[in-house]
């Protein structure tokens, strides 16, 4: 039996703080002989499952603290009829979600299921609608849902509790997919139905070793629930606060590179393109004491080399971030950023974006992957956000692919950055100018940080002054 095939109680012991789990009372339901279909022998099968596992149903629901943050946990017992969902499972799940909303607690499904219970037919399948409804209500209440995928996570359990969660963590090597092992097409590649494959496809955020699961889950819960880990966990930690649609903006990071301003437009371009200039990783390391990363657009794609998205702790509070890394951002990267901004908006978390791209990826594959629609998603997410968005241009600001991530009224620039409607080389080509005119074209475009301040495109130029949240603005030279 693989390490991940733990019982419900064992996985609860793995992730929760010692002695903190309290089981929720099971809802009362009148028993019907052999279930809603009168399936012969179903009662006997349930009795054997109960005797074998010590559980009365395929899920164990309760509250506990994980790394000091209180949450509602839903642990599936695969030994009970394959962790399948039936009417009574639906009752327990509904009660668990209702308890989470009443007490403002995040929800953590620890999933191990083969799908819906065939002995209950369509009545069992309909439980997925109940689960989806409860998940939607919890999402609307501004409470996070973090799923942990165990072995196996298939069928409706994956399509609702798993893939429908805000954050999806998975144990290594576990089976994950809508199709279970016995119903897949003949010859299907088993490697496609794994946690690692789902991570590559953008459907999961991280694959986490069992020994790291409690710490990772605890960090996610703390950051998404707005609790502070600088104090030791108390026996009765505070529930998650109600999301504030207008929290204070994220402070502007201090500049990490050059402090002098470029003399010409072309000098600004060269400095922004320099391989020695600090990139997104350096800014995130300096800004956050701890952070966790979202991965994937939930549409089949990832862009780990183009954009970094996640949540981090800055001076004791949570800030969401979407940081371009200096390459052409791909459609999956934009969709992941839009996902991040929408989640932060729902949880009442301010957003920091770092702009650094020569432009959106514009190859044929990017067009096939819906580049325009993906960029439109980010424009819409930023424009529609109720939480404040803070933007710092740390390098190249290449056209609409950069502007999509920029806050319309709260964008700042570093001295070694530029922002342009188009790259100077492309502008010269469109104007049919010779190559020697590229530098002059860069000046005409007025793309230096000080030009952007004068034009009102950015609010100011951030210096390495140590005055985070009160950026200094350098006036344009005469």
C-alpha positions as CSV (number, residue, x, y, z in Angstrom):
1,X,0.0,0.0,0.0
2,X,1.5,3.4,-1.0
3,X,2.4,5.9,1.6
4,X,-0.4,8.1,0.5
5,X,-3.1,5.5,1.0
6,X,-3.6,6.4,4.7
7,X,-6.9,6.1,6.5
8,X,-9.0,9.2,7.1
9,X,-7.9,9.4,10.7
10,X,-4.3,8.9,9.8
11,X,-4.3,11.7,7.3
12,X,-6.0,14.0,9.8
13,X,-3.3,13.1,12.4
14,X,-0.7,13.9,9.7
15,X,-1.8,17.5,9.0
16,X,-3.5,18.7,12.2
17,X,-2.0,20.1,15.4
18,X,-1.9,17.5,18.2
19,X,-5.2,17.0,19.9
20,X,-7.0,19.8,18.0
21,X,-9.4,17.7,15.9
22,X,-13.0,17.7,16.9
23,X,-15.4,15.7,14.8
24,X,-18.7,17.2,13.7
25,X,-21.8,15.2,14.7
26,X,-23.2,13.3,11.7
27,X,-26.5,14.5,10.4
28,X,-29.5,12.4,11.1
29,X,-31.1,10.6,8.2
30,X,-33.8,7.9,8.2
31,X,-32.4,4.6,6.9
32,X,-33.9,2.9,3.8
33,X,-33.3,-0.8,3.3
34,X,-30.5,-1.3,0.8
35,X,-30.5,2.4,-0.1
36,X,-32.6,4.5,-2.4
37,X,-32.5,1.8,-5.2
38,X,-33.1,-1.1,-3.0
39,X,-29.8,-2.5,-4.3
40,X,-29.7,-6.1,-2.9
41,X,-26.9,-6.5,-0.4
42,X,-26.0,-2.8,-0.2
43,X,-26.8,-2.7,3.6
44,X,-24.5,-5.7,4.1
45,X,-21.7,-4.0,2.1
46,X,-22.0,-0.9,4.2
47,X,-21.9,-2.9,7.4
48,X,-18.8,-4.7,6.3
49,X,-17.2,-1.4,5.4
50,X,-18.0,0.0,8.8
51,X,-16.6,-3.0,10.6
52,X,-13.4,-2.9,8.5
53,X,-12.7,0.8,8.9
54,X,-14.5,1.8,12.1
55,X,-16.3,4.6,10.2
56,X,-20.0,5.0,9.5
57,X,-19.5,6.8,6.2
58,X,-16.9,7.5,3.6
59,X,-16.0,11.0,5.0
60,X,-14.9,12.2,8.4
61,X,-15.6,15.9,9.0
62,X,-14.5,18.1,11.8
63,X,-12.6,21.2,12.9
64,X,-8.9,21.4,13.8
65,X,-5.9,23.7,13.7
66,X,-3.2,23.3,11.1
67,X,-0.1,25.2,12.0
68,X,-2.2,27.3,14.3
69,X,-5.0,28.2,11.8
70,X,-8.4,26.7,12.5
71,X,-10.2,25.1,9.6
72,X,-12.9,22.6,8.7
73,X,-11.4,19.4,7.4
74,X,-13.1,16.8,5.3
75,X,-11.1,13.5,5.2
76,X,-12.2,10.7,2.9
77,X,-12.0,7.1,4.0
78,X,-11.1,5.1,0.9
79,X,-11.6,1.9,2.8
80,X,-15.3,2.6,3.1
81,X,-16.6,1.6,-0.3
82,X,-13.8,3.2,-2.2
83,X,-14.4,6.6,-0.6
84,X,-17.5,6.9,-2.8
85,X,-20.1,9.6,-2.5
86,X,-23.7,8.7,-1.5
87,X,-26.6,10.5,0.1
88,X,-25.2,10.3,3.6
89,X,-21.8,11.5,2.3
90,X,-23.6,14.5,0.8
91,X,-25.3,15.2,4.1
92,X,-22.0,15.3,5.9
93,X,-20.4,17.5,3.3
94,X,-23.3,19.9,3.3
95,X,-23.1,20.2,7.1
96,X,-19.3,20.7,7.0
97,X,-19.5,23.6,4.6
98,X,-22.4,25.2,6.5
99,X,-20.3,25.0,9.7
100,X,-17.4,26.6,7.9
101,X,-19.5,29.5,6.8
102,X,-21.2,29.9,10.2
103,X,-17.9,30.1,12.0
104,X,-15.9,31.7,9.1
105,X,-13.4,28.9,8.7
106,X,-11.5,27.8,5.6
107,X,-12.3,24.4,4.2
108,X,-9.7,21.6,3.5
109,X,-11.0,18.5,1.6
110,X,-8.5,15.7,2.0
111,X,-9.7,13.6,-0.9
112,X,-9.4,9.9,-1.7
113,X,-12.4,8.7,-3.7
114,X,-13.3,6.6,-6.6
115,X,-16.4,8.7,-7.5
116,X,-20.1,8.4,-6.9
117,X,-21.7,5.3,-5.4
118,X,-23.3,3.1,-8.1
119,X,-25.5,1.3,-5.5
120,X,-27.4,4.6,-5.1
121,X,-27.5,5.4,-8.8
122,X,-28.4,8.9,-9.9
123,X,-29.2,9.8,-6.3
124,X,-25.5,9.5,-5.6
125,X,-24.5,11.4,-8.7
126,X,-26.8,14.2,-7.7
127,X,-24.7,14.7,-4.5
128,X,-22.1,16.5,-6.8
129,X,-24.6,19.3,-7.3
130,X,-25.0,19.6,-3.6
131,X,-21.3,19.8,-3.1
132,X,-20.9,22.3,-5.9
133,X,-23.6,24.5,-4.4
134,X,-21.9,24.4,-1.0
135,X,-18.6,25.2,-2.5
136,X,-20.1,28.2,-4.4
137,X,-21.7,29.5,-1.2
138,X,-18.4,29.2,0.7
139,X,-16.6,30.9,-2.2
140,X,-19.1,33.8,-2.1
141,X,-18.6,34.1,1.6
142,X,-14.9,34.9,1.0
143,X,-13.6,31.8,2.6
144,X,-10.7,29.9,1.0
145,X,-10.9,26.2,0.0
146,X,-7.6,24.2,-0.2
147,X,-7.8,20.7,-1.5
148,X,-5.3,17.9,-0.9
149,X,-5.3,15.1,-3.4
150,X,-4.7,11.7,-2.1
151,X,-4.7,8.3,-3.8
152,X,-6.9,8.1,-5.8
153,X,-8.7,11.3,-6.6
154,X,-11.1,10.5,-9.4
155,X,-14.6,11.0,-10.7
156,X,-16.9,13.6,-9.2
157,X,-14.8,14.1,-6.1
158,X,-12.0,15.4,-8.4
159,X,-14.4,17.5,-10.5
160,X,-16.0,19.3,-7.5
161,X,-14.1,19.2,-4.2
162,X,-10.7,18.9,-5.9
163,X,-10.5,20.9,-9.1
164,X,-13.1,23.3,-7.8
165,X,-10.9,24.4,-4.9
166,X,-9.0,27.7,-4.8
167,X,-5.7,25.9,-4.2
168,X,-4.9,22.3,-5.1
169,X,-2.1,20.4,-3.4
170,X,-1.3,16.8,-4.2
171,X,0.8,14.0,-2.7
172,X,3.4,12.5,-5.1
173,X,2.5,9.8,-7.5
174,X,-1.2,9.7,-6.6
175,X,-3.9,8.9,-9.2
176,X,-5.7,12.0,-10.3
177,X,-8.3,12.3,-13.1
178,X,-11.9,12.4,-13.9
179,X,-11.7,8.8,-15.2
180,X,-10.9,6.1,-12.7
181,X,-8.5,3.3,-13.5
182,X,-11.3,0.8,-14.4
183,X,-13.1,3.1,-16.8
184,X,-10.3,4.7,-18.8
185,X,-10.0,4.0,-22.6
186,X,-8.0,0.9,-23.5
187,X,-4.3,1.8,-23.9
188,X,-4.6,5.1,-22.0
189,X,-1.2,6.3,-20.7
190,X,-1.4,5.9,-16.9
191,X,1.2,8.7,-16.5
192,X,-1.5,11.1,-17.7
193,X,-3.6,10.3,-14.6
194,X,-1.2,11.4,-11.9
195,X,-0.6,14.4,-9.7
196,X,2.5,15.3,-11.6
197,X,0.6,15.3,-14.9
198,X,-2.1,17.6,-13.4
199,X,0.6,19.9,-12.2
200,X,2.1,20.1,-15.6
201,X,-1.3,20.7,-17.1
202,X,-2.0,23.6,-14.8
203,X,-4.7,21.8,-12.8
204,X,-2.7,21.6,-9.5
205,X,-0.6,24.1,-7.7
206,X,2.0,21.9,-6.1
207,X,3.1,18.3,-5.4
208,X,4.0,18.1,-1.8
209,X,5.7,15.3,0.1
210,X,3.8,13.8,3.0
211,X,6.4,15.0,5.5
212,X,6.0,18.6,4.2
213,X,2.2,18.6,3.9
214,X,1.4,20.0,7.3
215,X,3.8,22.9,7.0
216,X,2.8,23.7,3.4
217,X,-0.9,23.5,4.2
218,X,-0.4,25.6,7.3
219,X,1.3,28.3,5.4
220,X,-1.5,28.4,2.8
221,X,-4.2,28.5,5.4
222,X,-2.4,31.3,7.4
223,X,-1.9,33.5,4.3
224,X,-5.3,33.0,2.8
225,X,-7.1,33.3,6.1
226,X,-5.3,36.5,7.2
227,X,-3.9,35.0,10.5
228,X,-0.5,35.8,11.8
229,X,2.0,33.0,12.6
230,X,4.3,35.3,14.7
231,X,2.5,34.2,17.8
232,X,2.2,30.7,19.0
233,X,-1.0,28.8,18.3
234,X,-3.6,29.2,20.9
235,X,-6.2,26.5,21.9
236,X,-9.0,28.6,20.3
237,X,-7.5,30.6,17.3
238,X,-9.6,33.4,15.9
239,X,-11.7,32.5,12.8
240,X,-10.9,34.1,9.4
241,X,-12.0,37.7,9.3
242,X,-14.7,38.9,6.9
243,X,-12.9,40.0,3.7
244,X,-12.4,43.8,3.5
245,X,-13.1,44.9,0.0
246,X,-11.0,48.0,0.5
247,X,-7.8,47.0,2.4
248,X,-4.8,49.3,2.4
249,X,-2.7,49.0,-0.8
250,X,0.4,46.9,-0.8
251,X,3.4,49.1,-0.2
252,X,5.6,49.8,-3.2
253,X,8.9,47.8,-3.1
254,X,12.1,49.7,-2.9
255,X,14.3,49.7,-6.0
256,X,17.1,47.1,-6.0
257,X,19.1,48.2,-9.0
258,X,20.5,51.5,-10.3
259,X,19.5,54.7,-8.6
260,X,20.6,57.2,-11.3
261,X,18.2,57.9,-14.1
262,X,19.0,57.1,-17.7
263,X,20.1,60.0,-19.9
264,X,18.4,58.8,-23.1
265,X,15.6,56.5,-24.1
266,X,17.9,54.0,-25.6
267,X,20.0,54.0,-22.4
268,X,16.8,53.1,-20.5
269,X,16.2,50.2,-22.9
270,X,19.7,48.9,-22.5
271,X,19.6,49.1,-18.7
272,X,16.2,47.3,-18.6
273,X,17.5,44.5,-20.8
274,X,20.8,44.1,-18.9
275,X,21.2,40.6,-17.5
276,X,22.7,42.1,-14.3
277,X,19.5,44.0,-13.5
278,X,17.6,42.6,-10.5
279,X,14.6,40.4,-11.6
280,X,11.4,39.3,-10.1
281,X,12.9,36.6,-7.8
282,X,15.2,39.2,-6.2
283,X,12.3,41.6,-5.6
284,X,10.0,38.9,-4.1
285,X,12.8,37.6,-1.9
286,X,13.4,41.1,-0.5
287,X,9.7,42.0,-0.1
288,X,8.2,38.8,1.5
289,X,9.3,36.9,4.6
290,X,7.5,33.9,3.3
291,X,5.4,33.1,0.2
292,X,3.6,30.3,-1.6
293,X,3.0,29.9,-5.3
294,X,0.0,29.3,-7.5
295,X,0.6,27.3,-10.6
296,X,-1.4,26.9,-13.7
297,X,-4.4,28.5,-15.4
298,X,-6.8,25.6,-14.8
299,X,-7.2,25.5,-18.6
300,X,-4.3,23.1,-19.4
301,X,-1.4,25.5,-19.3
302,X,1.4,26.9,-17.1
303,X,4.0,29.6,-17.6
304,X,6.6,29.1,-14.8
305,X,9.3,30.9,-16.8
306,X,7.1,33.9,-17.7
307,X,5.3,34.9,-14.5
308,X,5.3,34.1,-10.8
309,X,2.0,34.2,-8.9
310,X,1.1,33.6,-5.3
311,X,0.6,35.0,-1.8
312,X,3.2,36.2,0.6
313,X,3.6,37.8,4.0
314,X,4.9,41.4,4.1
315,X,5.3,43.1,7.4
316,X,2.8,40.8,9.0
317,X,0.0,40.8,6.5
318,X,-0.9,38.9,3.3
319,X,-0.2,40.4,-0.1
320,X,-0.9,38.6,-3.4
321,X,1.6,39.0,-6.2
322,X,1.9,38.5,-9.9
323,X,5.4,39.1,-11.1
324,X,6.7,39.0,-14.7
325,X,10.2,37.5,-15.0
326,X,11.6,39.4,-18.0
327,X,10.5,37.0,-20.8
328,X,7.5,37.1,-23.1
329,X,4.5,36.2,-21.1
330,X,2.5,33.3,-22.5
331,X,-1.3,33.0,-22.5
332,X,-1.3,30.5,-19.6
333,X,0.7,33.1,-17.6
334,X,-1.9,35.8,-18.1
335,X,-4.7,33.4,-17.2
336,X,-2.9,32.4,-14.1
337,X,-2.4,36.0,-13.1
338,X,-6.1,36.7,-13.7
339,X,-6.9,33.7,-11.5
340,X,-4.6,35.1,-8.8
341,X,-6.2,38.6,-8.9
342,X,-9.7,37.3,-8.8
343,X,-8.9,35.0,-5.8
344,X,-7.2,37.9,-4.0
345,X,-10.2,40.1,-4.7
346,X,-12.6,37.6,-3.3
347,X,-10.5,37.2,-0.1
348,X,-9.9,40.9,0.4
349,X,-6.2,40.7,-0.1
350,X,-4.3,43.6,-1.8
351,X,-2.3,42.8,-4.9
352,X,1.2,43.7,-6.0
353,X,2.2,43.3,-9.6
354,X,5.7,43.5,-11.0
355,X,5.9,44.4,-14.7
356,X,8.9,43.1,-16.6
357,X,8.4,41.8,-20.1
358,X,9.5,42.7,-23.6
359,X,5.9,41.9,-24.5
360,X,3.4,39.2,-24.7
361,X,4.5,36.0,-26.5
362,X,3.4,36.4,-30.1
363,X,4.4,33.2,-31.8
364,X,1.8,31.1,-33.6
365,X,1.4,28.7,-30.7
366,X,0.6,31.7,-28.4
367,X,-2.1,32.8,-30.8
368,X,-3.6,29.2,-30.9
369,X,-3.6,29.3,-27.1
370,X,-5.7,32.5,-27.1
371,X,-3.2,35.2,-26.4
372,X,-5.7,38.0,-26.9
373,X,-8.4,36.5,-24.7
374,X,-5.9,35.8,-22.0
375,X,-4.6,39.3,-22.0
376,X,-8.2,40.6,-21.9
377,X,-8.8,38.4,-18.8
378,X,-6.0,40.3,-16.9
379,X,-7.1,43.7,-18.1
380,X,-10.6,42.8,-16.8
381,X,-9.4,41.3,-13.5
382,X,-7.3,44.4,-12.7
383,X,-10.1,46.8,-13.8
384,X,-12.7,44.9,-11.8
385,X,-10.8,44.4,-8.6
386,X,-12.3,45.9,-5.5
387,X,-9.0,45.5,-3.6
388,X,-6.2,47.9,-4.4
389,X,-3.6,46.9,-7.0
390,X,0.0,48.3,-6.7
391,X,2.3,48.0,-9.7
392,X,6.1,48.5,-9.9
393,X,7.8,48.4,-13.4
394,X,11.1,46.8,-12.6
395,X,12.4,46.3,-16.1
396,X,10.9,46.2,-19.6
397,X,7.4,47.5,-20.0
398,X,6.6,46.1,-23.4
399,X,3.3,47.3,-24.8
400,X,-0.1,45.8,-23.9
401,X,1.5,42.6,-22.6
402,X,3.0,44.8,-19.8
403,X,0.1,47.3,-19.4
404,X,-2.4,44.5,-18.7
405,X,-0.8,44.0,-15.3
406,X,-0.4,47.7,-14.5
407,X,-2.7,49.4,-12.0
408,X,-4.3,52.4,-13.8
409,X,-3.8,54.8,-10.9
410,X,-1.0,53.2,-8.8
411,X,1.9,52.3,-11.0
412,X,5.5,53.2,-10.1
413,X,8.8,52.7,-11.9
414,X,12.4,51.9,-10.9
415,X,15.3,53.9,-12.4
416,X,16.3,50.9,-14.6
417,X,13.0,50.4,-16.3
418,X,11.1,51.7,-19.3
419,X,7.5,51.6,-20.5
420,X,6.7,51.9,-24.2
421,X,3.8,51.5,-26.6
422,X,6.1,49.4,-28.7
423,X,9.8,48.4,-28.7
424,X,12.0,51.0,-30.4
425,X,13.3,48.5,-32.9
426,X,9.7,47.7,-34.0
427,X,8.7,51.3,-34.1
428,X,11.6,52.1,-36.4
429,X,10.6,49.2,-38.6
430,X,7.0,50.2,-38.9
431,X,8.1,53.8,-39.7
432,X,10.6,52.4,-42.3
433,X,13.5,54.0,-40.6
434,X,17.0,52.7,-41.0
435,X,18.6,50.8,-38.1
436,X,20.7,53.8,-37.1
437,X,17.5,55.6,-36.2
438,X,16.5,53.2,-33.5
439,X,18.1,55.2,-30.7
440,X,16.6,58.4,-31.9
441,X,13.2,56.7,-32.1
442,X,13.6,55.5,-28.5
443,X,14.0,59.2,-27.4
444,X,11.0,60.2,-29.4
445,X,8.8,57.6,-27.7
446,X,9.6,59.2,-24.3
447,X,9.9,55.9,-22.5
448,X,12.4,56.8,-19.7
449,X,11.1,56.6,-16.1
450,X,11.3,60.4,-15.8
451,X,9.4,60.8,-19.0
452,X,6.6,58.5,-17.7
453,X,6.3,60.6,-14.6
454,X,6.0,63.8,-16.6
455,X,3.4,62.2,-18.9
456,X,1.4,61.0,-15.9
457,X,1.7,57.4,-16.9
458,X,3.4,56.4,-13.6
459,X,3.1,58.1,-10.2
460,X,6.7,58.2,-9.4
461,X,10.2,56.7,-9.5
462,X,11.1,54.4,-6.6
463,X,14.5,54.9,-5.1
464,X,16.5,52.5,-2.9
465,X,15.8,54.8,0.0
466,X,14.4,52.3,2.5
467,X,11.2,54.2,2.6
468,X,8.8,51.5,1.5
469,X,5.3,52.7,1.1
470,X,6.5,56.3,0.6
471,X,8.3,56.1,-2.7
472,X,10.6,59.0,-3.7
473,X,9.9,60.6,-7.0
474,X,12.8,62.0,-9.1
475,X,11.7,65.0,-11.1
476,X,12.6,64.9,-14.8
477,X,15.8,66.7,-15.7
478,X,15.6,69.9,-17.6
